Amino acid sequence: MTACSLFVTASNQAEAEKISRTIVEERLAACANVLGPIRSFYWWQGRVQDEPEIAFLLKTRAELVDRVIARVKELHSYTVPCVVQWPIEAGNPEYLAWVETEATGRSS
């Protein structure tokens, strides 16, 4: 099984939706789930920041992760966007097979 999830944050709903749609349309991921608003606390430029963000998940194949990260960075407004891989160790076999079938890395 090579399916994995990527956790990504964006500055707002529109950016999360644009990135998600583009990644799925380009078949770099089988599915994107825009989860909604979160509140993020983080160090940036020597200060603790407190900002609203939108989180989203991308389901893809492990071998496409580097391409997905590169594409998210191209589309993202942040200098250093959060894009982290979470392995999928188990799940509905039919769903995982679907992820592998649909995340081809080749645009239709």
KOLTI-611341 format. One record per residue: residue in three letters; x, y, z of N, C-alpha, C, O in turn. Coordinates in pm, whole numbers, padded with zeros to 5 digits, always signed. Layout:
BEGIN
alaXYZXYZXYZXYZ;...
***
This chain:
BEGIN
met+00085-00118+00000+00000+00000+00000+00089+00123+00000+00181+00134+00082;thr+00063+00215-00089+00145+00335-00097+00065+00463-00073+00118+00572-00095;ala-00058+00451-00031-00139+00570-00009-00091+00646+00114-00043+00587+00212;cys-00104+00779+00107-00071+00862+00222-00157+00988+00219-00221+01019+00118;ser-00159+01058+00331-00228+01186+00340-00125+01296+00360-00021+01275+00422;leu-00155+01412+00307-00075+01531+00332-00163+01631+00406-00274+01661+00362;phe-00112+01681+00516-00179+01786+00592-00121+01919+00546+00001+01937+00544;val-00209+02012+00508-00166+02141+00455-00249+02250+00522-00367+02229+00553;thr-00187+02365+00544-00263+02481+00592-00253+02592+00488-00156+02601+00413;ala-00356+02676+00485-00361+02788+00391-00409+02912+00465-00464+02903+00575;ser-00388+03027+00404-00423+03153+00470-00574+03177+00477-00621+03247+00567;asn-00649+03119+00382-00794+03142+00382-00863+03033+00301-00799+02950+00238;gln-00994+03036+00303-01077+02935+00237-01051+02930+00086-01035+02823+00027;ala-01047+03047+00024-01028+03052-00121-00895+02990-00162-00889+02917-00261;glu-00790+03018-00087-00660+02961-00121-00661+02810-00103-00609+02736-00187;ala-00719+02762+00007-00727+02617+00031-00805+02549-00080-00764+02443-00129;glu-00916+02607-00122-00997+02550-00228-00924+02552-00361-00931+02454-00436;lys-00855+02660-00392-00781+02670-00519-00671+02565-00526-00657+02495-00626;ile-00594+02554-00420-00485+02456-00418-00542+02315-00426-00494+02232-00504;ser-00645+02287-00346-00706+02153-00345-00757+02115-00483-00728+02007-00533;arg-00834+02204-00544-00891+02175-00677-00781+02153-00780-00789+02060-00860;thr-00680+02237-00779-00571+02224-00876-00498+02092-00860-00470+02024-00959;ile-00466+02054-00738-00394+01930-00712-00476+01810-00759-00421+01716-00817;val-00608+01812-00733-00694+01701-00777-00710+01703-00929-00702+01598-00993;glu-00733+01821-00987-00748+01828-01133-00622+01779-01205-00631+01718-01311;glu-00507+01805-01147-00381+01760-01206-00349+01615-01170-00243+01563-01206;arg-00441+01550-01100-00432+01409-01061-00309+01379-00975-00258+01267-00974;leu-00265+01480-00903-00157+01459-00806-00212+01404-00676-00137+01352-00592;ala-00343+01415-00659-00412+01355-00544-00548+01305-00593-00606+01360-00687;ala-00596+01202-00529-00727+01147-00563-00839+01229-00500-00950+01235-00552;cys-00808+01292-00387-00911+01357-00308-00849+01467-00223-00735+01457-00178;ala-00925+01572-00202-00887+01679-00109-01005+01708-00018-01119+01715-00065;asn-00979+01724+00109-01082+01759+00206-01044+01892+00270-00945+01899+00343;val-01120+01997+00242-01097+02125+00307-01174+02120+00439-01297+02111+00440;leu-01099+02126+00549-01157+02100+00680-01218+02222+00746-01309+02208+00828;gly-01173+02338+00713-01231+02457+00773-01133+02531+00861-01014+02500+00866;pro-01184+02629+00930-01096+02719+01005-01029+02651+01124-01088+02568+01193;ile-00904+02690+01144-00827+02652+01262-00758+02778+01312-00753+02878+01241;arg-00707+02773+01431-00628+02884+01485-00488+02831+01506-00469+02731+01576;ser-00390+02897+01447-00252+02851+01452-00165+02947+01532-00171+03069+01515;phe-00084+02889+01618+00017+02962+01693+00152+02908+01648+00173+02787+01650;tyr+00242+02995+01607+00371+02949+01556+00474+03062+01562+00439+03180+01564;trp+00600+03021+01566+00709+03117+01560+00734+03156+01415+00746+03069+01328;trp+00743+03287+01388+00778+03335+01254+00846+03471+01269+00791+03563+01330;gln+00964+03481+01214+01042+03604+01215+01061+03659+01357+01045+03778+01382;gly+01096+03567+01448+01130+03605+01584+01016+03634+01678+01038+03677+01792;arg+00892+03611+01632+00775+03637+01718+00676+03523+01709+00668+03454+01608;val+00600+03505+01817+00491+03408+01813+00374+03473+01740+00329+03583+01775;gln+00325+03403+01639+00212+03450+01560+00085+03380+01608+00091+03267+01659;asp-00028+03443+01594-00159+03390+01628-00250+03425+01512-00297+03539+01501;glu-00275+03327+01424-00346+03355+01299-00453+03251+01270-00436+03134+01302;pro-00563+03294+01209-00659+03197+01157-00604+03136+01028-00541+03205+00948;glu-00629+03008+01007-00590+02940+00884-00699+02840+00847-00792+02817+00925;ile-00687+02784+00729-00774+02676+00684-00687+02553+00666-00583+02560+00601;ala-00729+02441+00722-00655+02316+00706-00721+02233+00597-00842+02236+00578;phe-00637+02157+00526-00693+02062+00430-00603+01940+00419-00483+01945+00448;leu-00665+01830+00376-00596+01702+00359-00598+01664+00212-00698+01682+00143;leu-00486+01612+00166-00477+01559+00031-00446+01411+00041-00353+01374+00113;lys-00520+01326-00029-00492+01182-00031-00427+01148-00164-00482+01175-00271;thr-00308+01086-00155-00230+01060-00275-00147+00934-00258-00160+00862-00159;arg-00061+00910-00354+00033+00798-00350+00166+00849-00295+00205+00963-00323;ala+00234+00766-00219+00362+00807-00159+00462+00854-00264+00538+00947-00239;glu+00462+00790-00381+00560+00828-00483+00531+00964-00547+00616+01016-00620;leu+00414+01022-00521+00380+01153-00575+00403+01267-00476+00387+01384-00511;val+00441+01234-00353+00450+01334-00247+00544+01449-00285+00507+01565-00266;asp+00660+01422-00336+00753+01530-00371+00693+01623-00476+00711+01745-00468;arg+00623+01568-00573+00558+01650-00676+00445+01733-00617+00427+01849-00653;val+00368+01672-00525+00259+01746-00461+00316+01863-00380+00265+01975-00389;ile+00419+01837-00302+00479+01943-00222+00528+02056-00312+00504+02173-00283;ala+00597+02023-00420+00647+02125-00512+00532+02207-00571+00542+02329-00583;arg+00424+02140-00607+00311+02210-00668+00240+02299-00566+00203+02412-00597;val+00222+02249-00444+00161+02331-00338+00245+02456-00318+00190+02566-00306;lys+00376+02442-00312+00463+02558-00293+00449+02659-00406+00456+02779-00382;glu+00429+02612-00529+00408+02703-00643+00278+02781-00629+00272+02899-00666;leu+00174+02717-00577+00041+02776-00571+00016+02857-00444-00077+02937-00439;his+00097+02839-00342+00072+02891-00207+00122+03033-00190+00221+03073-00252;ser+00053+03109-00107+00094+03247-00078+00204+03255+00028+00272+03357+00038;tyr+00222+03149+00108+00323+03152+00214+00462+03127+00158+00479+03056+00059;thr+00561+03186+00221+00700+03161+00187+00738+03017+00223+00810+02951+00149;val+00688+02970+00338+00718+02836+00388+00585+02768+00428+00552+02766+00546;pro+00511+02715+00332+00382+02653+00367+00400+02522+00443+00497+02449+00424;cys+00303+02495+00530+00298+02366+00600+00244+02262+00504+00129+02270+00461;val+00326+02164+00472+00284+02048+00393+00357+01930+00454+00478+01914+00434;val+00284+01846+00529+00349+01732+00595+00276+01603+00560+00153+01600+00548;gln+00353+01499+00544+00298+01368+00505+00261+01288+00628+00337+01279+00724;trp+00143+01229+00623+00098+01134+00724+00077+01001+00653-00007+00992+00564;pro+00152+00898+00691+00131+00769+00625-00006+00711+00661-00057+00732+00770;ile-00061+00639+00567-00184+00564+00593-00141+00419+00611-00098+00354+00516;glu-00153+00369+00731-00106+00234+00760-00213+00127+00737-00182+00010+00714;ala-00339+00169+00743-00448+00074+00721-00573+00155+00685-00579+00276+00707;gly-00670+00086+00628-00794+00152+00592-00879+00063+00505-00845-00053+00480;asn-00989+00117+00460-01079+00045+00372-01002+00008+00245-00962+00098+00170;pro-00980-00119+00218-00900-00159+00102-00953-00104-00030-00875-00067-00118;glu-01085-00097-00045-01142-00044-00169-01111+00105-00183-01082+00152-00293;tyr-01118+00177-00074-01087+00321-00078-00941+00343-00112-00908+00427-00197;leu-00853+00269-00048-00710+00284-00074-00675+00248-00218-00587+00310-00279;ala-00743+00147-00272-00722+00110-00412-00769+00223-00503-00706+00252-00605;trp-00880+00287-00467-00931+00401-00543-00830+00515-00544-00805+00576-00648;val-00771+00546-00426-00669+00652-00418-00556+00620-00516-00512+00707-00592;glu-00510+00498-00513-00398+00458-00600-00436+00466-00747-00352+00500-00831;thr-00560+00435-00781-00607+00441-00919-00620+00585-00968-00583+00616-01081;glu-00671+00672-00884-00701+00808-00926-00584+00905-00916-00576+01000-00994;ala-00493+00884-00825-00376+00971-00811-00267+00918-00903-00178+00846-00860;thr-00276+00954-01028-00185+00900-01127-00064+00989-01153+00039+00943-01201;gly-00078+01117-01121+00028+01212-01152+00027+01256-01298+00114+01330-01341;arg-00073+01210-01374-00086+01246-01515-00221+01315-01535-00326+01256-01509;ser-00219+01437-01581-00344+01508-01607-00424+01438-01714-00369+01381-01808;ser-00555+01442-01700-00643+01377-01797-00643+01447-01929-00712+01405-02022;
***
